[in-house]
Structures are given as structure tokens and as C-alpha cells.
């Protein structure tokens, strides 16, 4: 088996340079020089007999062969990392790192995590939030939650939560300025989030009032801020269901219109293919699907 393995230091250099899309960034991560990274990758290309990177004007770009090789190399490294982790912590509480989008984490995942931990007390969850694509994350994860389906080579993924959108408003604001049809939104402030920039236009078009001019607009960089602003009576938000069903059940927000209900891309769980046999990861992904069915 060892005779068929390329130089392992060269593999590490290749994986880092391909993931970071930079020889310099790979050198900084691995605490070596730029020249050392370049030399190791040339050594690997010579050993394999293929070109892994295109080099032009000081910039590097993976070839098609390089992309395919990267996915397989990362799978191999993930297998080694998982095996090492399980070997070193056989009797310790298993920790899973979950990387979720912020709004889903706050309004759907966190309120349900107690149920998971009651069922699986030996699994500790570390929850991180980010809107970045998983290929751009700076820290590793066991399970990520993103809108999908998406193009995630090297990962296993499955949809688990559908989503639809409807205008939502605080009861106090609705009492001051009733909404009986979509056109009545022209008397209100519409709340926008940079993470969902086309949501309102999509819904207004579906409602038959694509040219509607609201009394005002207010923009937020994250959607959960727009939701909080709506609960505080600052305007009308286009809210995702069933993610924020609890806010409707509690009366903090109300839906003045029965429709139209706009379907949007739902959420998927994503995990490295090499980790699919991990019992803790399997348990968490199956629990996500069960929790969604119960929503």
C-alpha cells in the first residue's frame, strides 16, 4: 500500500493550496515558505504525471483533474481525522460541531436542541453560525446546515426542512394600520435583510402588486435583526414558516394576509462523505429530519 502513496507532505501542501486557492496562504497555514509549497506541489505533479494547477501571472487555479483529486484527498484526510479523534477519545463525550445559518439556529434549531440532548446525552453539540458557503469556512464542522440543494462535492447532503414566506407584523402595528389586502402594504415600512435581498419583490410579484411603493423601507445586514424589528413594531417583515411558528403561536407576530404563500429554497444538512459512518453524525442528521417532520 505505501508504494502507491504519493509524498504525504506534498499532499498536505496540495490540499491547503487548493482549498485556500493560494500558495502563499497555504504556506502561512502550514508554517513553511511559499517556495516550499511550490516545490512540494511540483513534486506531487511529477509523481502523479498530471498538472494539478494552472499558473498564470503569479496566480494559481485548479485544473479539472486537480478539482477531482482535491475531493478525494479531502475525503482521505477526513477519514484519518475521524479515526484519530475516535481513537483518542473512546470513553469521552462525543462532540459534534454544527455550523448553521444564524436565523435558522436562533429560531428553529436552538429551541429544539434540548430534545436532542435528552435523547443523546453522550453527544455534546458545539453550535457555530455563518452565512458563508461551506467551501469558504475557516473552521471545520461535522454537520452544516445551508439552503439547498447545492453543489457540494465531497459531501453527503439531504433536504430536511421546507420553507415558505408570508408578511408578518406586530399586533400593535396592525391595529394602528390594518392590512386587508396586499395593496395596503403601501402604508407600511417594509423590512429588508441583505441576506434575502429579493424576497419582497418576489412576494409582491406573486401577490399581483409588483410595482407597489411602500411608505418606507429599512434594511438590516442579517435577517434575524429584521425579524426583531418587526416584533418591535418597526414595520412588516416577510417571515419564514415554519421557522418562526413560535412567534406566531405566542402572538408576538401575526399574519394579516392568508396568502399568497411564497415557497423558497429549504434547508439541507451537509456532512463530509467520509463521516457518514459516524454514529453521532448519523444520529444528529436523522434527528433533524424527525424534528422537521414534527414541525
Phi, psi and omega per residue, in radians:
X1 nan -0.741 -3.072
X2 -1.105 -0.493 -3.128
X3 -1.180 -0.390 -3.116
X4 -1.609 -0.037 -3.099
X5 -1.595 2.331 3.027
X6 -1.266 2.973 3.108
X7 -0.995 2.169 -3.022
X8 -1.192 -0.613 3.076
X9 -1.115 -0.636 3.096
X10 -1.169 -0.647 3.084
X11 -1.097 -0.745 3.100
X12 -1.075 -0.737 3.127
X13 -1.109 -0.764 3.129
X14 -1.081 -0.828 -3.100
X15 -1.065 -0.765 -3.130
X16 -1.162 -0.788 -3.122
X17 -1.143 -0.672 -3.138
X18 -1.231 -0.750 -3.133
X19 -1.151 -0.711 -3.087
X20 -1.577 -0.165 -3.136
X21 0.992 0.659 -3.100
X22 -2.885 2.260 3.031
X23 -1.199 -0.663 -3.122
X24 -1.136 -0.772 3.133
X25 -1.140 -0.648 3.101
X26 -1.138 -0.696 3.118
X27 -1.084 -0.734 3.127
X28 -1.141 -0.704 -3.122
X29 -1.158 -0.673 -3.074
X30 -1.657 0.039 3.087
X31 1.038 0.794 3.043
X32 -2.312 -3.139 -3.135
X33 -1.526 2.816 3.056
X34 -1.018 -0.707 3.136
X35 -1.100 -0.619 3.127
X36 -1.163 -0.709 3.099
X37 -1.094 -0.821 -3.132
X38 -1.043 -0.750 -3.125
X39 -1.140 -0.735 -3.123
X40 -1.163 -0.646 3.140
X41 -1.245 -0.680 3.051
X42 -1.071 -0.682 3.100
X43 -1.091 -0.733 3.132
X44 -1.161 -0.757 3.116
X45 -1.068 -0.694 3.114
X46 -1.161 -0.691 -3.140
X47 -1.141 -0.712 -3.112
X48 -1.411 -0.461 -3.087
X49 1.353 0.417 3.120
X50 -2.407 2.804 3.074
X51 -1.662 2.132 -3.106
X52 -1.628 -0.502 -3.100
X53 -2.216 2.554 2.913
X54 -1.672 2.286 -3.105
X55 -2.003 2.176 -3.103
X56 -2.627 2.083 3.061
X57 1.000 0.651 3.127
X58 1.455 -0.042 3.127
X59 -1.895 2.689 -3.133
X60 -2.195 2.590 -3.140
X61 -2.548 2.366 -3.140
X62 -1.133 2.423 2.968
X63 -1.363 2.974 3.095
X64 -1.041 -0.717 3.083
X65 -1.090 -0.689 3.134
X66 -1.093 -0.716 3.122
X67 -1.076 -0.792 -3.125
X68 -1.126 -0.677 3.140
X69 -1.197 -0.659 -3.140
X70 -1.013 -0.811 -3.127
X71 -1.001 -0.769 -3.110
X72 -1.240 -0.681 3.097
X73 -1.115 -0.748 3.127
X74 -1.120 -0.649 3.062
X75 -1.036 -0.762 3.138
X76 -1.108 -0.788 3.111
X77 -1.095 -0.680 3.118
X78 -1.097 -0.706 3.105
X79 -1.067 -0.769 3.131
X80 -1.112 -0.760 -3.125
X81 -1.107 -0.763 3.138
X82 -1.151 -0.734 3.126
X83 -1.097 -0.717 3.135
X84 -1.138 -0.747 -3.138
X85 -1.073 -0.793 -3.117
X86 -1.188 -0.597 3.121
X87 -1.166 -0.703 -3.063
X88 -1.402 -0.353 -3.095
X89 -2.256 0.967 -3.064
X90 -1.191 -0.535 -3.051
X91 -1.980 0.166 -3.136
X92 -1.677 2.866 3.082
X93 -1.123 2.280 -3.121
X94 -1.301 2.290 3.121
X95 -1.909 2.280 3.043
X96 -1.958 2.328 3.048
X97 -1.699 2.088 -3.113
X98 -1.915 2.200 3.109
X99 -1.985 1.939 -3.054
X100 -2.126 2.749 2.978
X101 -1.126 2.568 -3.001
X102 -1.049 -0.794 -3.069
X103 -1.144 -0.758 3.118
X104 -1.104 -0.691 3.137
X105 -1.085 -0.763 -3.062
X106 -1.258 -0.774 -2.945
X107 -1.760 -0.298 -3.123
X108 -2.133 -0.823 -3.019
X109 -1.329 -0.910 -3.075
X110 -0.986 -0.785 -3.139
X111 -1.090 -0.273 -3.084
X112 -1.867 -0.128 -3.034
X113 -1.129 -0.488 3.093
X114 -1.047 -0.663 3.123
X115 -1.078 -0.751 3.136
X116 -1.120 -0.803 -3.054
X117 -1.227 -0.454 3.035
X118 -1.199 -0.629 -3.139
X119 -1.372 -0.566 -3.066
X120 -2.253 1.249 -3.071
X121 -1.148 -0.307 -3.137
X122 -1.525 0.019 3.130
X123 -1.944 2.069 3.082
X124 -1.675 2.328 -3.124
X125 -1.844 2.289 2.985
X126 -1.917 1.972 -3.046
X127 -1.730 2.172 3.072
X128 -2.133 2.662 -3.127
X129 -2.172 2.520 3.111
X130 -2.935 2.599 3.017
X131 -1.734 -0.035 -3.057
X132 -1.264 2.641 3.025
X133 -1.061 2.577 -3.046
X134 -1.102 -0.436 3.109
X135 -1.246 -0.245 -3.109
X136 -1.873 0.136 -3.119
X137 -1.305 2.486 -3.115
X138 -1.528 -0.305 -3.089
X139 -2.149 2.562 -3.125
X140 -1.245 2.822 3.117
X141 -2.517 2.768 3.018
X142 -1.616 -0.745 3.101
X143 -2.395 2.299 3.031
X144 -1.982 2.668 3.079
X145 -2.167 2.072 -3.127
X146 -2.459 2.839 3.008
X147 -1.149 2.550 -3.111
X148 -2.800 -3.001 0.068
X149 -1.268 2.745 -3.135
X150 -2.364 3.106 3.125
X151 -1.673 1.705 -3.068
X152 -2.212 1.332 -3.136
X153 -1.084 2.410 -3.137
X154 1.570 -0.016 -3.103
X155 -2.140 2.569 2.943
X156 -1.596 2.511 -3.065
X157 -2.662 2.677 3.110
X158 -2.715 2.346 3.049
X159 -1.143 2.502 3.117
X160 -2.406 -0.273 -3.078
X161 -2.466 2.035 3.066
X162 -1.454 2.750 -3.112
X163 -2.440 2.580 3.068
X164 -2.501 2.735 -3.018
X165 -2.140 2.537 -3.107
X166 -2.643 2.500 3.097
X167 -1.086 2.365 3.135
X168 -2.269 2.615 -3.031
X169 -2.646 2.735 3.080
X170 -1.295 2.572 3.140
X171 -1.012 -0.675 -3.103
X172 -1.136 -0.761 3.136
X173 -1.171 -0.651 3.124
X174 -1.143 -0.629 3.125
X175 -1.152 -0.657 3.133
X176 -1.264 -0.594 -3.083
X177 -2.460 1.535 -3.044
X178 -1.068 2.660 3.072
X179 -2.181 1.941 -3.138
X180 -1.906 -0.325 3.084
X181 -2.651 2.919 -3.039
X182 -1.009 -0.622 -3.105
X183 -1.078 -0.431 -3.130
X184 -1.175 -0.244 3.091
X185 -1.140 -0.265 3.111
X186 -1.136 -0.282 3.125
X187 -1.622 0.054 -3.006
X188 -2.105 2.855 2.966
X189 -1.516 2.214 3.096
X190 -1.672 2.307 -3.072
X191 -1.713 2.186 -3.092
X192 -1.976 2.685 3.013
X193 -2.190 2.402 -3.137
X194 -1.065 -0.462 -3.139
X195 -1.355 -0.197 3.099
X196 -2.378 1.092 -2.951
X197 -1.176 -0.457 -3.065
X198 -1.823 0.108 -3.020
X199 -1.072 -0.845 -3.090
X200 -1.131 -0.746 -3.133
X201 -1.100 -0.663 3.105
X202 -1.092 -0.783 -3.114
X203 -1.220 -0.755 -3.137
X204 -1.068 -0.658 3.084
X205 -1.129 -0.766 3.118
X206 -1.114 -0.555 -3.132
X207 -1.427 -0.080 3.105
X208 1.502 0.237 3.122
X209 -2.260 1.018 -3.057
X210 -1.120 -0.404 -3.112
X211 -1.683 0.190 -3.090
X212 -1.018 2.350 3.088
X213 -1.920 1.934 -3.135
X214 -1.267 2.868 3.095
X215 -1.069 -0.585 3.117
X216 -2.894 2.936 3.023
X217 -2.299 2.691 3.052
X218 -2.444 2.362 -3.027
X219 -2.001 2.531 3.126
X220 -2.311 2.629 -3.122
X221 -1.353 -0.445 3.102
X222 -2.166 2.567 -3.064
X223 -1.171 -0.605 -3.118
X224 -1.113 -0.450 3.055
X225 -1.227 -0.674 3.089
X226 -1.118 -0.685 3.095
X227 -1.097 -0.773 3.130
X228 -1.125 -0.675 3.102
X229 -1.068 -0.685 3.109
X230 -1.129 -0.742 3.126
X231 -1.133 -0.482 3.110
X232 -1.493 0.030 3.061
X233 1.472 0.353 -3.107
X234 -1.463 -0.256 -3.127
X235 2.930 -2.873 -3.097
X236 -1.871 2.318 3.126
X237 -1.983 2.612 3.027
X238 -1.575 1.773 -2.931
X239 -1.665 2.526 -3.129
X240 -1.540 2.270 3.041
X241 -1.986 2.505 0.101
X242 -1.571 0.220 -3.024
X243 -0.963 -0.713 -3.069
X244 -1.964 0.585 3.102
X245 -1.026 -0.562 -3.134
X246 -1.081 -0.614 3.125
X247 -1.200 -0.571 3.058
X248 -1.269 -0.758 -3.136
X249 -1.087 -0.611 -3.119
X250 -1.430 -0.263 -3.122
X251 1.538 0.082 3.105
X252 -1.181 -0.529 3.037
X253 -2.309 2.683 3.068
X254 -2.319 2.722 3.090
X255 -1.834 1.807 -3.066
X256 -1.258 -0.379 -3.121
X257 -2.062 2.456 3.122
X258 -1.334 -0.304 -3.118
X259 -3.125 -3.138 0.048
X260 -1.278 2.689 3.064
X261 -1.762 2.083 -3.048
X262 -1.615 2.059 3.055
X263 -1.303 2.449 3.107
X264 -2.315 2.986 3.138
X265 -1.055 2.332 3.130
X266 -1.499 -2.842 -3.051
X267 -1.991 2.566 3.119
X268 -2.151 2.578 2.879
X269 -1.570 2.575 -3.063
X270 -2.382 2.292 3.099
X271 -2.554 2.613 3.107
X272 -0.970 2.388 -3.141
X273 -0.989 -0.595 -3.108
X274 -1.185 -0.242 -3.096
X275 -1.784 0.110 -3.029
X276 -1.153 -0.336 3.103
X277 -1.581 0.032 3.116
X278 -1.298 2.112 -3.045
X279 -1.093 -0.673 -3.114
X280 -1.180 -0.724 3.122
X281 -1.151 -0.752 3.094
X282 -1.038 -0.748 3.140
X283 -1.083 -0.753 -3.113
X284 -1.173 -0.765 -3.125
X285 -1.124 -0.714 3.100
X286 -1.148 -0.648 3.106
X287 -1.127 -0.693 3.083
X288 -0.985 -0.768 -3.125
X289 -1.148 -0.725 3.114
X290 -1.142 -0.711 3.133
X291 -1.126 -0.629 3.113
X292 -1.179 -0.745 3.132
X293 -1.084 -0.516 -3.112
X294 -1.491 -0.106 -3.097
X295 -1.284 nan nan
